[in-house]
């Protein structure tokens, strides 16, 4: 293990210690156009990560109709926030056990947050992964 790997691991542990939010990841199995059901072949994972809403700008295509030579314009007229969860890879030692699109994430110590569904998982190349989420509402 190189010195940079060790330093990255130390920084990741410090980030988790200060900003951690416990969550439960429930693996789901989806069929095309069907509802998801819990996937019994993968285990439910209780872990800790850093949850935050990050700013997101959404492009809206504006048609320019002055002449045929001018192209359409893509501007960020709408801004919003996107839920993001940063998790240490130590909770997912095998790549087969990593979160997949459609898995459910619930935050146990923050009842004001709704349940989330995993949209995508991006590795940072070192000790953490970034999980993009989408709101799916409450359990009721």
VEXFI-834345 format. One record per atom (N, C-alpha, C): chain; atom name; x, y, z; residue number from 0. Coordinates in pm, 1 decimal, padded with zeros to 6 digits, always signed. Layout:
BEGIN
+-------+------+----------+----------+----------+------+
: chain : name :       c1 :       c2 :       c3 : resi :
+-------+------+----------+----------+----------+------+
:     A :   CA :        X :        Y :        Z :  NUM :
...
+-------+------+----------+----------+----------+------+
END
This chain:
BEGIN
+-------+------+----------+----------+----------+------+
: chain : name :       c1 :       c2 :       c3 : resi :
+-------+------+----------+----------+----------+------+
:     A :    N : +00084.8 : -00117.1 : +00000.0 :    0 :
:     A :   CA : +00000.0 : +00000.0 : +00000.0 :    0 :
:     A :    C : +00089.4 : +00123.5 : +00000.0 :    0 :
:     A :    N : +00062.0 : +00215.4 : -00093.7 :    1 :
:     A :   CA : +00146.0 : +00334.5 : -00104.3 :    1 :
:     A :    C : +00109.5 : +00436.0 : +00004.1 :    1 :
:     A :    N : +00195.1 : +00534.1 : +00020.3 :    2 :
:     A :   CA : +00171.3 : +00637.2 : +00120.6 :    2 :
:     A :    C : +00046.2 : +00717.1 : +00084.7 :    2 :
:     A :    N : +00018.8 : +00736.6 : -00044.4 :    3 :
:     A :   CA : -00099.5 : +00811.4 : -00084.7 :    3 :
:     A :    C : -00227.5 : +00734.9 : -00052.5 :    3 :
:     A :    N : -00224.4 : +00603.2 : -00068.1 :    4 :
:     A :   CA : -00341.1 : +00522.3 : -00031.3 :    4 :
:     A :    C : -00368.2 : +00531.6 : +00118.5 :    4 :
:     A :    N : -00261.8 : +00527.5 : +00197.2 :    5 :
:     A :   CA : -00279.4 : +00537.7 : +00341.8 :    5 :
:     A :    C : -00332.5 : +00675.6 : +00381.6 :    5 :
:     A :    N : -00279.7 : +00781.4 : +00320.7 :    6 :
:     A :   CA : -00327.3 : +00916.4 : +00351.1 :    6 :
:     A :    C : -00473.5 : +00934.7 : +00308.9 :    6 :
:     A :    N : -00510.4 : +00878.6 : +00193.7 :    7 :
:     A :   CA : -00648.6 : +00887.7 : +00148.3 :    7 :
:     A :    C : -00740.8 : +00812.9 : +00243.0 :    7 :
:     A :    N : -00698.5 : +00698.0 : +00291.0 :    8 :
:     A :   CA : -00778.3 : +00621.0 : +00385.8 :    8 :
:     A :    C : -00794.2 : +00696.0 : +00517.1 :    8 :
:     A :    N : -00687.4 : +00761.6 : +00563.5 :    9 :
:     A :   CA : -00695.0 : +00840.9 : +00686.1 :    9 :
:     A :    C : -00792.2 : +00957.8 : +00669.3 :    9 :
:     A :    N : -00785.8 : +01025.3 : +00554.8 :   10 :
:     A :   CA : -00877.2 : +01137.2 : +00528.6 :   10 :
:     A :    C : -01021.0 : +01087.5 : +00520.6 :   10 :
:     A :    N : -01042.5 : +00973.5 : +00456.4 :   11 :
:     A :   CA : -01176.5 : +00916.8 : +00444.9 :   11 :
:     A :    C : -01233.2 : +00881.2 : +00581.4 :   11 :
:     A :    N : -01151.4 : +00821.9 : +00668.7 :   12 :
:     A :   CA : -01196.4 : +00788.5 : +00804.1 :   12 :
:     A :    C : -01231.1 : +00913.7 : +00884.6 :   12 :
:     A :    N : -01153.0 : +01019.6 : +00868.2 :   13 :
:     A :   CA : -01179.8 : +01144.9 : +00938.1 :   13 :
:     A :    C : -01310.0 : +01207.2 : +00889.5 :   13 :
:     A :    N : -01332.4 : +01204.4 : +00758.9 :   14 :
:     A :   CA : -01456.5 : +01258.4 : +00702.1 :   14 :
:     A :    C : -01576.2 : +01183.7 : +00759.5 :   14 :
:     A :    N : -01567.6 : +01051.1 : +00764.9 :   15 :
:     A :   CA : -01677.5 : +00971.6 : +00819.0 :   15 :
:     A :    C : -01700.1 : +00999.3 : +00967.3 :   15 :
:     A :    N : -01594.3 : +01014.4 : +01043.8 :   16 :
:     A :   CA : -01606.8 : +01037.6 : +01187.5 :   16 :
:     A :    C : -01678.3 : +01169.6 : +01215.5 :   16 :
:     A :    N : -01649.2 : +01271.0 : +01137.8 :   17 :
:     A :   CA : -01705.9 : +01403.5 : +01162.5 :   17 :
:     A :    C : -01846.5 : +01417.6 : +01102.5 :   17 :
:     A :    N : -01867.9 : +01368.3 : +00981.4 :   18 :
:     A :   CA : -01991.7 : +01396.0 : +00907.6 :   18 :
:     A :    C : -02079.8 : +01275.5 : +00882.0 :   18 :
:     A :    N : -02059.1 : +01166.9 : +00949.7 :   19 :
:     A :   CA : -02127.8 : +01043.0 : +00915.4 :   19 :
:     A :    C : -02277.8 : +01048.3 : +00940.4 :   19 :
:     A :    N : -02351.2 : +00978.5 : +00853.1 :   20 :
:     A :   CA : -02494.6 : +00959.3 : +00866.2 :   20 :
:     A :    C : -02521.1 : +00810.8 : +00843.9 :   20 :
:     A :    N : -02574.3 : +00739.5 : +00944.3 :   21 :
:     A :   CA : -02602.4 : +00596.9 : +00926.0 :   21 :
:     A :    C : -02714.8 : +00575.2 : +00825.1 :   21 :
:     A :    N : -02702.3 : +00469.8 : +00745.5 :   22 :
:     A :   CA : -02806.5 : +00436.9 : +00649.5 :   22 :
:     A :    C : -02814.7 : +00285.9 : +00632.3 :   22 :
:     A :    N : -02926.4 : +00242.4 : +00575.7 :   23 :
:     A :   CA : -02947.5 : +00101.2 : +00543.8 :   23 :
:     A :    C : -02968.8 : +00090.5 : +00394.0 :   23 :
:     A :    N : -02889.4 : +00005.8 : +00330.8 :   24 :
:     A :   CA : -02900.7 : -00019.8 : +00187.2 :   24 :
:     A :    C : -02972.7 : -00153.0 : +00168.0 :   24 :
:     A :    N : -03089.8 : -00148.5 : +00105.3 :   25 :
:     A :   CA : -03166.5 : -00268.8 : +00077.5 :   25 :
:     A :    C : -03153.9 : -00301.2 : -00070.1 :   25 :
:     A :    N : -03087.8 : -00411.4 : -00105.3 :   26 :
:     A :   CA : -03076.0 : -00449.3 : -00246.4 :   26 :
:     A :    C : -03212.8 : -00484.3 : -00304.4 :   26 :
:     A :    N : -03238.2 : -00438.8 : -00424.2 :   27 :
:     A :   CA : -03365.9 : -00463.3 : -00489.5 :   27 :
:     A :    C : -03343.1 : -00533.9 : -00622.4 :   27 :
:     A :    N : -03441.5 : -00612.1 : -00660.6 :   28 :
:     A :   CA : -03440.0 : -00683.9 : -00788.1 :   28 :
:     A :    C : -03555.2 : -00630.0 : -00870.9 :   28 :
:     A :    N : -03525.4 : -00584.1 : -00991.0 :   29 :
:     A :   CA : -03626.2 : -00523.4 : -01076.8 :   29 :
:     A :    C : -03645.7 : -00604.8 : -01203.7 :   29 :
:     A :    N : -03768.6 : -00607.6 : -01250.5 :   30 :
:     A :   CA : -03798.8 : -00664.2 : -01381.3 :   30 :
:     A :    C : -03838.2 : -00548.9 : -01472.2 :   30 :
:     A :    N : -03827.5 : -00565.2 : -01603.0 :   31 :
:     A :   CA : -03867.0 : -00455.3 : -01691.2 :   31 :
:     A :    C : -04013.1 : -00416.1 : -01667.9 :   31 :
:     A :    N : -04036.7 : -00288.7 : -01648.2 :   32 :
:     A :   CA : -04170.4 : -00232.8 : -01625.2 :   32 :
:     A :    C : -04240.3 : -00291.1 : -01503.4 :   32 :
:     A :    N : -04164.1 : -00344.1 : -01409.7 :   33 :
:     A :   CA : -04224.6 : -00401.8 : -01289.8 :   33 :
:     A :    C : -04172.8 : -00335.2 : -01164.5 :   33 :
:     A :    N : -04239.6 : -00360.0 : -01055.9 :   34 :
:     A :   CA : -04196.2 : -00307.3 : -00927.6 :   34 :
:     A :    C : -04079.1 : -00388.6 : -00874.7 :   34 :
:     A :    N : -03995.7 : -00322.1 : -00798.0 :   35 :
:     A :   CA : -03882.8 : -00390.3 : -00737.9 :   35 :
:     A :    C : -03924.1 : -00472.8 : -00617.0 :   35 :
:     A :    N : -03854.2 : -00582.2 : -00597.6 :   36 :
:     A :   CA : -03873.0 : -00665.8 : -00479.1 :   36 :
:     A :    C : -03735.8 : -00683.8 : -00415.3 :   36 :
:     A :    N : -03730.6 : -00703.7 : -00283.2 :   37 :
:     A :   CA : -03600.2 : -00723.1 : -00219.5 :   37 :
:     A :    C : -03523.9 : -00840.3 : -00281.4 :   37 :
:     A :    N : -03395.6 : -00816.7 : -00308.5 :   38 :
:     A :   CA : -03308.5 : -00917.8 : -00367.6 :   38 :
:     A :    C : -03247.3 : -01000.7 : -00254.8 :   38 :
:     A :    N : -03287.2 : -01126.3 : -00242.1 :   39 :
:     A :   CA : -03238.7 : -01211.9 : -00133.7 :   39 :
:     A :    C : -03099.6 : -01267.2 : -00159.8 :   39 :
:     A :    N : -03049.4 : -01253.0 : -00282.7 :   40 :
:     A :   CA : -02915.3 : -01304.1 : -00312.3 :   40 :
:     A :    C : -02805.7 : -01209.2 : -00263.6 :   40 :
:     A :    N : -02841.6 : -01085.6 : -00233.2 :   41 :
:     A :   CA : -02746.0 : -00988.6 : -00178.3 :   41 :
:     A :    C : -02792.8 : -00950.9 : -00038.3 :   41 :
:     A :    N : -02699.6 : -00918.9 : +00048.6 :   42 :
:     A :   CA : -02735.4 : -00890.2 : +00186.9 :   42 :
:     A :    C : -02762.0 : -00741.2 : +00208.6 :   42 :
:     A :    N : -02849.4 : -00713.8 : +00304.7 :   43 :
:     A :   CA : -02878.9 : -00576.6 : +00345.9 :   43 :
:     A :    C : -02756.7 : -00523.4 : +00419.6 :   43 :
:     A :    N : -02717.4 : -00400.5 : +00387.5 :   44 :
:     A :   CA : -02595.0 : -00344.4 : +00443.9 :   44 :
:     A :    C : -02628.7 : -00223.4 : +00529.5 :   44 :
:     A :    N : -02578.8 : -00224.2 : +00652.1 :   45 :
:     A :   CA : -02587.7 : -00108.3 : +00740.2 :   45 :
:     A :    C : -02451.2 : -00042.2 : +00738.3 :   45 :
:     A :    N : -02447.4 : +00084.8 : +00697.7 :   46 :
:     A :   CA : -02320.0 : +00153.9 : +00682.6 :   46 :
:     A :    C : -02336.7 : +00299.6 : +00722.0 :   46 :
:     A :    N : -02228.5 : +00374.6 : +00709.3 :   47 :
:     A :   CA : -02229.8 : +00517.1 : +00738.9 :   47 :
:     A :    C : -02167.5 : +00590.2 : +00621.5 :   47 :
:     A :    N : -02222.8 : +00705.0 : +00590.3 :   48 :
:     A :   CA : -02171.6 : +00784.4 : +00480.6 :   48 :
:     A :    C : -02201.6 : +00930.8 : +00504.0 :   48 :
:     A :    N : -02160.9 : +01013.3 : +00409.6 :   49 :
:     A :   CA : -02182.1 : +01157.4 : +00417.5 :   49 :
:     A :    C : -02291.3 : +01193.2 : +00317.2 :   49 :
:     A :    N : -02407.2 : +01235.7 : +00369.5 :   50 :
:     A :   CA : -02520.0 : +01271.9 : +00284.4 :   50 :
:     A :    C : -02525.9 : +01422.3 : +00269.9 :   50 :
:     A :    N : -02553.6 : +01468.8 : +00147.1 :   51 :
:     A :   CA : -02564.5 : +01612.0 : +00123.9 :   51 :
:     A :    C : -02647.1 : +01636.0 : -00001.8 :   51 :
:     A :    N : -02705.2 : +01753.7 : -00007.4 :   52 :
:     A :   CA : -02769.7 : +01799.3 : -00129.7 :   52 :
:     A :    C : -02670.6 : +01890.8 : -00200.4 :   52 :
:     A :    N : -02637.7 : +01860.3 : -00323.8 :   53 :
:     A :   CA : -02544.8 : +01943.1 : -00400.5 :   53 :
:     A :    C : -02623.7 : +02021.8 : -00504.5 :   53 :
:     A :    N : -02571.1 : +02137.1 : -00540.8 :   54 :
:     A :   CA : -02636.1 : +02219.9 : -00641.6 :   54 :
:     A :    C : -02630.2 : +02151.9 : -00777.0 :   54 :
:     A :    N : -02738.5 : +02161.7 : -00850.8 :   55 :
:     A :   CA : -02744.8 : +02103.3 : -00984.3 :   55 :
:     A :    C : -02810.9 : +02204.4 : -01077.3 :   55 :
:     A :    N : -02751.5 : +02223.8 : -01193.1 :   56 :
:     A :   CA : -02808.0 : +02312.8 : -01294.5 :   56 :
:     A :    C : -02861.7 : +02226.5 : -01408.6 :   56 :
:     A :    N : -02983.8 : +02253.0 : -01446.4 :   57 :
:     A :   CA : -03048.5 : +02174.8 : -01550.6 :   57 :
:     A :    C : -03062.8 : +02260.5 : -01675.7 :   57 :
:     A :    N : -03013.6 : +02209.3 : -01786.8 :   58 :
:     A :   CA : -03020.4 : +02282.4 : -01912.0 :   58 :
:     A :    C : -03158.2 : +02274.7 : -01973.4 :   58 :
:     A :    N : -03203.8 : +02387.0 : -02022.9 :   59 :
:     A :   CA : -03331.7 : +02394.2 : -02092.5 :   59 :
:     A :    C : -03302.4 : +02442.1 : -02233.7 :   59 :
:     A :    N : -03350.2 : +02369.0 : -02332.6 :   60 :
:     A :   CA : -03323.4 : +02406.0 : -02470.1 :   60 :
:     A :    C : -03415.3 : +02519.0 : -02512.9 :   60 :
:     A :    N : -03352.4 : +02626.9 : -02556.7 :   61 :
:     A :   CA : -03427.7 : +02742.3 : -02604.5 :   61 :
:     A :    C : -03413.7 : +02748.5 : -02756.0 :   61 :
:     A :    N : -03521.2 : +02747.7 : -02824.8 :   62 :
:     A :   CA : -03516.6 : +02754.0 : -02970.4 :   62 :
:     A :    C : -03496.9 : +02896.2 : -03017.8 :   62 :
:     A :    N : -03399.4 : +02916.3 : -03103.5 :   63 :
:     A :   CA : -03373.9 : +03046.5 : -03163.4 :   63 :
:     A :    C : -03437.7 : +03042.6 : -03301.2 :   63 :
:     A :    N : -03533.1 : +03128.0 : -03325.2 :   64 :
:     A :   CA : -03610.3 : +03122.2 : -03449.1 :   64 :
:     A :    C : -03588.2 : +03244.5 : -03538.2 :   64 :
:     A :    N : -03474.6 : +03313.2 : -03519.9 :   65 :
:     A :   CA : -03450.7 : +03433.3 : -03600.4 :   65 :
:     A :    C : -03415.2 : +03397.0 : -03743.9 :   65 :
:     A :    N : -03324.6 : +03302.9 : -03758.6 :   66 :
:     A :   CA : -03288.3 : +03259.1 : -03893.6 :   66 :
:     A :    C : -03245.1 : +03113.8 : -03886.4 :   66 :
:     A :    N : -03234.1 : +03049.7 : -03997.3 :   67 :
:     A :   CA : -03197.7 : +02908.6 : -03999.3 :   67 :
:     A :    C : -03052.3 : +02884.6 : -03965.5 :   67 :
:     A :    N : -02970.0 : +02987.2 : -03967.9 :   68 :
:     A :   CA : -02826.6 : +02969.9 : -03940.6 :   68 :
:     A :    C : -02795.8 : +02961.2 : -03791.1 :   68 :
:     A :    N : -02880.9 : +03015.8 : -03709.9 :   69 :
:     A :   CA : -02855.0 : +03015.9 : -03566.7 :   69 :
:     A :    C : -02897.8 : +02882.6 : -03506.0 :   69 :
:     A :    N : -02816.7 : +02833.0 : -03418.3 :   70 :
:     A :   CA : -02844.5 : +02703.4 : -03354.8 :   70 :
:     A :    C : -02929.7 : +02723.8 : -03230.1 :   70 :
:     A :    N : -02989.5 : +02616.9 : -03185.3 :   71 :
:     A :   CA : -03062.8 : +02622.8 : -03059.5 :   71 :
:     A :    C : -02965.0 : +02644.5 : -02945.9 :   71 :
:     A :    N : -03014.7 : +02696.0 : -02837.2 :   72 :
:     A :   CA : -02932.6 : +02735.1 : -02724.1 :   72 :
:     A :    C : -02965.2 : +02645.1 : -02605.8 :   72 :
:     A :    N : -02863.5 : +02601.7 : -02532.7 :   73 :
:     A :   CA : -02884.9 : +02520.2 : -02412.9 :   73 :
:     A :    C : -02833.4 : +02599.0 : -02293.5 :   73 :
:     A :    N : -02926.7 : +02649.9 : -02213.3 :   74 :
:     A :   CA : -02889.6 : +02734.4 : -02099.9 :   74 :
:     A :    C : -02936.9 : +02671.3 : -01970.8 :   74 :
:     A :    N : -02869.6 : +02704.6 : -01863.9 :   75 :
:     A :   CA : -02909.1 : +02656.1 : -01732.3 :   75 :
:     A :    C : -02999.5 : +02761.0 : -01667.8 :   75 :
:     A :    N : -03126.9 : +02757.9 : -01705.1 :   76 :
:     A :   CA : -03222.7 : +02852.3 : -01648.1 :   76 :
:     A :    C : -03281.9 : +02800.9 : -01518.7 :   76 :
:     A :    N : -03272.4 : +02673.0 : -01497.2 :   77 :
:     A :   CA : -03331.1 : +02609.9 : -01379.4 :   77 :
:     A :    C : -03219.1 : +02552.0 : -01293.3 :   77 :
:     A :    N : -03220.9 : +02580.7 : -01165.6 :   78 :
:     A :   CA : -03124.2 : +02520.6 : -01074.2 :   78 :
:     A :    C : -03200.6 : +02444.7 : -00967.5 :   78 :
:     A :    N : -03136.8 : +02348.0 : -00910.6 :   79 :
:     A :   CA : -03201.2 : +02267.7 : -00807.7 :   79 :
:     A :    C : -03097.6 : +02204.5 : -00718.4 :   79 :
:     A :    N : -03138.3 : +02100.7 : -00649.8 :   80 :
:     A :   CA : -03045.4 : +02029.9 : -00562.4 :   80 :
:     A :    C : -03059.6 : +01881.1 : -00588.4 :   80 :
:     A :    N : -02947.4 : +01813.6 : -00577.0 :   81 :
:     A :   CA : -02943.1 : +01671.4 : -00605.8 :   81 :
:     A :    C : -02889.5 : +01597.8 : -00483.0 :   81 :
:     A :    N : -02961.4 : +01493.9 : -00434.8 :   82 :
:     A :   CA : -02911.6 : +01420.2 : -00318.6 :   82 :
:     A :    C : -02791.8 : +01332.5 : -00357.6 :   82 :
:     A :    N : -02688.8 : +01337.1 : -00275.3 :   83 :
:     A :   CA : -02566.0 : +01264.1 : -00301.8 :   83 :
:     A :    C : -02516.3 : +01202.2 : -00171.9 :   83 :
:     A :    N : -02470.3 : +01078.6 : -00180.4 :   84 :
:     A :   CA : -02418.4 : +01007.3 : -00063.6 :   84 :
:     A :    C : -02276.3 : +00961.2 : -00094.0 :   84 :
:     A :    N : -02182.6 : +01003.5 : -00011.4 :   85 :
:     A :   CA : -02043.4 : +00961.9 : -00025.7 :   85 :
:     A :    C : -02015.4 : +00853.3 : +00078.4 :   85 :
:     A :    N : -01969.1 : +00737.5 : +00031.7 :   86 :
:     A :   CA : -01951.1 : +00621.0 : +00118.4 :   86 :
:     A :    C : -01810.0 : +00565.6 : +00100.5 :   86 :
:     A :    N : -01750.0 : +00522.7 : +00210.1 :   87 :
:     A :   CA : -01619.9 : +00456.3 : +00203.6 :   87 :
:     A :    C : -01636.9 : +00318.3 : +00140.5 :   87 :
:     A :    N : -01543.5 : +00278.6 : +00056.5 :   88 :
:     A :   CA : -01552.7 : +00150.7 : -00013.1 :   88 :
:     A :    C : -01530.2 : +00032.5 : +00079.2 :   88 :
:     A :    N : -01489.7 : +00057.3 : +00203.0 :   89 :
:     A :   CA : -01466.0 : -00053.5 : +00295.8 :   89 :
:     A :    C : -01595.3 : -00128.4 : +00326.2 :   89 :
:     A :    N : -01710.4 : -00063.4 : +00308.9 :   90 :
:     A :   CA : -01838.7 : -00130.4 : +00332.2 :   90 :
:     A :    C : -01874.8 : -00226.0 : +00218.5 :   90 :
:     A :    N : -01808.9 : -00211.5 : +00105.7 :   91 :
:     A :   CA : -01835.1 : -00295.7 : -00011.7 :   91 :
:     A :    C : -01703.6 : -00354.5 : -00060.9 :   91 :
:     A :    N : -01651.7 : -00457.2 : +00007.2 :   92 :
:     A :   CA : -01520.3 : -00510.4 : -00028.6 :   92 :
:     A :    C : -01517.0 : -00574.2 : -00167.8 :   92 :
:     A :    N : -01628.3 : -00630.1 : -00211.2 :   93 :
:     A :   CA : -01635.6 : -00690.5 : -00344.7 :   93 :
:     A :    C : -01718.1 : -00601.0 : -00435.6 :   93 :
:     A :    N : -01676.6 : -00589.5 : -00560.6 :   94 :
:     A :   CA : -01751.2 : -00504.3 : -00652.0 :   94 :
:     A :    C : -01891.4 : -00559.1 : -00678.3 :   94 :
:     A :    N : -01911.4 : -00690.1 : -00661.8 :   95 :
:     A :   CA : -02044.2 : -00748.7 : -00680.9 :   95 :
:     A :    C : -02141.1 : -00704.0 : -00571.4 :   95 :
:     A :    N : -02089.6 : -00662.6 : -00456.4 :   96 :
:     A :   CA : -02174.4 : -00620.2 : -00346.4 :   96 :
:     A :    C : -02202.4 : -00470.8 : -00343.7 :   96 :
:     A :    N : -02147.0 : -00396.4 : -00440.1 :   97 :
:     A :   CA : -02168.3 : -00252.3 : -00444.2 :   97 :
:     A :    C : -02314.2 : -00220.5 : -00477.0 :   97 :
:     A :    N : -02358.9 : -00101.9 : -00437.9 :   98 :
:     A :   CA : -02496.7 : -00063.7 : -00469.9 :   98 :
:     A :    C : -02519.7 : -00063.6 : -00619.9 :   98 :
:     A :    N : -02642.0 : -00097.6 : -00656.9 :   99 :
:     A :   CA : -02679.5 : -00100.5 : -00798.1 :   99 :
:     A :    C : -02799.1 : -00008.8 : -00818.1 :   99 :
:     A :    N : -02819.8 : +00029.0 : -00940.8 :  100 :
:     A :   CA : -02932.9 : +00114.5 : -00973.6 :  100 :
:     A :    C : -03062.3 : +00047.7 : -00929.0 :  100 :
:     A :    N : -03145.6 : +00122.3 : -00857.7 :  101 :
:     A :   CA : -03272.4 : +00069.2 : -00809.9 :  101 :
:     A :    C : -03271.3 : +00025.1 : -00664.7 :  101 :
:     A :    N : -03153.4 : +00011.7 : -00603.7 :  102 :
:     A :   CA : -03146.8 : -00024.5 : -00462.5 :  102 :
:     A :    C : -03204.8 : +00088.9 : -00377.9 :  102 :
:     A :    N : -03255.7 : +00054.4 : -00259.1 :  103 :
:     A :   CA : -03321.1 : +00150.7 : -00170.9 :  103 :
:     A :    C : -03226.5 : +00188.6 : -00056.7 :  103 :
:     A :    N : -03220.7 : +00318.0 : -00026.9 :  104 :
:     A :   CA : -03140.4 : +00367.8 : +00085.0 :  104 :
:     A :    C : -03232.5 : +00443.7 : +00179.3 :  104 :
:     A :    N : -03225.4 : +00406.5 : +00309.0 :  105 :
:     A :   CA : -03302.2 : +00472.9 : +00413.2 :  105 :
:     A :    C : -03206.6 : +00521.2 : +00520.9 :  105 :
:     A :    N : -03227.1 : +00642.9 : +00566.5 :  106 :
:     A :   CA : -03143.3 : +00700.3 : +00671.8 :  106 :
:     A :    C : -03211.7 : +00676.9 : +00805.8 :  106 :
:     A :    N : -03145.8 : +00600.6 : +00891.7 :  107 :
:     A :   CA : -03206.9 : +00555.4 : +01017.0 :  107 :
:     A :    C : -03217.5 : +00665.0 : +01122.0 :  107 :
:     A :    N : -03123.4 : +00755.7 : +01126.9 :  108 :
:     A :   CA : -03123.4 : +00858.5 : +01231.0 :  108 :
:     A :    C : -03180.9 : +00990.9 : +01183.4 :  108 :
:     A :    N : -03230.5 : +00996.4 : +01061.9 :  109 :
:     A :   CA : -03290.3 : +01120.2 : +01010.1 :  109 :
:     A :    C : -03429.0 : +01089.8 : +00956.5 :  109 :
:     A :    N : -03528.9 : +01086.4 : +01045.4 :  110 :
:     A :   CA : -03663.7 : +01050.9 : +01001.3 :  110 :
:     A :    C : -03726.9 : +01155.0 : +00909.7 :  110 :
:     A :    N : -03671.6 : +01277.0 : +00906.0 :  111 :
:     A :   CA : -03726.6 : +01379.8 : +00818.1 :  111 :
:     A :    C : -03688.6 : +01358.9 : +00671.6 :  111 :
:     A :    N : -03589.3 : +01273.2 : +00645.3 :  112 :
:     A :   CA : -03549.9 : +01244.3 : +00507.4 :  112 :
:     A :    C : -03635.6 : +01131.3 : +00450.7 :  112 :
:     A :    N : -03676.4 : +01142.9 : +00325.1 :  113 :
:     A :   CA : -03753.7 : +01034.2 : +00264.7 :  113 :
:     A :    C : -03662.7 : +00918.1 : +00226.1 :  113 :
:     A :    N : -03722.6 : +00812.2 : +00176.0 :  114 :
:     A :   CA : -03642.7 : +00702.4 : +00122.2 :  114 :
:     A :    C : -03587.9 : +00746.1 : -00013.5 :  114 :
:     A :    N : -03474.6 : +00686.2 : -00048.9 :  115 :
:     A :   CA : -03409.5 : +00720.8 : -00174.5 :  115 :
:     A :    C : -03385.6 : +00594.5 : -00256.1 :  115 :
:     A :    N : -03376.1 : +00612.9 : -00385.7 :  116 :
:     A :   CA : -03340.3 : +00504.6 : -00476.7 :  116 :
:     A :    C : -03208.0 : +00541.3 : -00542.6 :  116 :
:     A :    N : -03120.7 : +00442.7 : -00558.6 :  117 :
:     A :   CA : -02990.3 : +00464.9 : -00620.1 :  117 :
:     A :    C : -03008.1 : +00486.9 : -00769.7 :  117 :
:     A :    N : -02948.2 : +00594.2 : -00820.7 :  118 :
:     A :   CA : -02950.6 : +00622.7 : -00963.7 :  118 :
:     A :    C : -02822.0 : +00573.4 : -01028.6 :  118 :
:     A :    N : -02708.7 : +00607.2 : -00967.1 :  119 :
:     A :   CA : -02580.0 : +00562.6 : -01020.4 :  119 :
:     A :    C : -02475.4 : +00564.0 : -00909.7 :  119 :
:     A :    N : -02368.4 : +00489.6 : -00932.9 :  120 :
:     A :   CA : -02258.1 : +00480.4 : -00838.0 :  120 :
:     A :    C : -02129.3 : +00512.4 : -00912.8 :  120 :
:     A :    N : -02055.0 : +00610.4 : -00861.8 :  121 :
:     A :   CA : -01928.6 : +00649.7 : -00923.4 :  121 :
:     A :    C : -01816.9 : +00635.2 : -00821.5 :  121 :
:     A :    N : -01711.2 : +00566.4 : -00858.1 :  122 :
:     A :   CA : -01593.8 : +00556.6 : -00769.6 :  122 :
:     A :    C : -01507.8 : +00679.6 : -00787.6 :  122 :
:     A :    N : -01441.4 : +00719.1 : -00679.5 :  123 :
:     A :   CA : -01352.4 : +00834.0 : -00690.0 :  123 :
:     A :    C : -01209.6 : +00793.0 : -00724.8 :  123 :
:     A :    N : -01186.8 : +00665.4 : -00740.5 :  124 :
:     A :   CA : -01053.5 : +00618.2 : -00775.4 :  124 :
:     A :    C : -00967.3 : +00586.3 : -00655.0 :  124 :
:     A :    N : -01014.6 : +00617.4 : -00538.2 :  125 :
:     A :   CA : -00937.0 : +00591.7 : -00418.1 :  125 :
:     A :    C : -01023.1 : +00514.2 : -00317.9 :  125 :
:     A :    N : -01057.7 : +00575.2 : -00205.1 :  126 :
:     A :   CA : -01121.6 : +00502.1 : -00095.9 :  126 :
:     A :    C : -01271.9 : +00525.4 : -00084.1 :  126 :
:     A :    N : -01329.5 : +00607.8 : -00170.6 :  127 :
:     A :   CA : -01471.4 : +00640.9 : -00155.2 :  127 :
:     A :    C : -01547.0 : +00620.2 : -00285.9 :  127 :
:     A :    N : -01680.6 : +00614.8 : -00272.7 :  128 :
:     A :   CA : -01766.5 : +00612.6 : -00390.1 :  128 :
:     A :    C : -01878.8 : +00712.7 : -00366.9 :  128 :
:     A :    N : -01926.6 : +00768.8 : -00476.0 :  129 :
:     A :   CA : -02031.2 : +00868.3 : -00471.5 :  129 :
:     A :    C : -02158.3 : +00806.4 : -00529.7 :  129 :
:     A :    N : -02265.6 : +00806.3 : -00450.2 :  130 :
:     A :   CA : -02391.0 : +00744.1 : -00491.2 :  130 :
:     A :    C : -02492.5 : +00854.6 : -00517.6 :  130 :
:     A :    N : -02536.0 : +00866.4 : -00643.2 :  131 :
:     A :   CA : -02641.5 : +00960.9 : -00678.9 :  131 :
:     A :    C : -02775.3 : +00899.4 : -00645.8 :  131 :
:     A :    N : -02862.8 : +00979.1 : -00584.6 :  132 :
:     A :   CA : -02990.2 : +00929.0 : -00535.6 :  132 :
:     A :    C : -03106.1 : +01009.0 : -00595.5 :  132 :
:     A :    N : -03226.3 : +00951.1 : -00582.5 :  133 :
:     A :   CA : -03349.1 : +01020.1 : -00619.5 :  133 :
:     A :    C : -03453.2 : +00989.5 : -00513.0 :  133 :
:     A :    N : -03535.9 : +01088.2 : -00478.7 :  134 :
:     A :   CA : -03640.9 : +01071.2 : -00378.3 :  134 :
:     A :    C : -03744.5 : +00971.4 : -00429.6 :  134 :
:     A :    N : -03790.6 : +00881.2 : -00341.5 :  135 :
:     A :   CA : -03901.2 : +00794.4 : -00379.3 :  135 :
:     A :    C : -04015.5 : +00806.7 : -00281.1 :  135 :
:     A :    N : -04009.0 : +00898.8 : -00189.4 :  136 :
:     A :   CA : -04119.3 : +00921.9 : -00096.9 :  136 :
:     A :    C : -04101.3 : +00849.4 : +00034.7 :  136 :
:     A :    N : -04207.0 : +00854.7 : +00112.7 :  137 :
:     A :   CA : -04201.6 : +00794.0 : +00245.1 :  137 :
:     A :    C : -04250.0 : +00648.9 : +00239.2 :  137 :
:     A :    N : -04240.1 : +00579.3 : +00350.0 :  138 :
:     A :   CA : -04281.0 : +00439.0 : +00355.6 :  138 :
:     A :    C : -04431.1 : +00422.6 : +00359.8 :  138 :
:     A :    N : -04501.4 : +00521.4 : +00408.2 :  139 :
:     A :   CA : -04646.9 : +00510.3 : +00425.8 :  139 :
:     A :    C : -04721.0 : +00504.9 : +00295.0 :  139 :
+-------+------+----------+----------+----------+------+
END
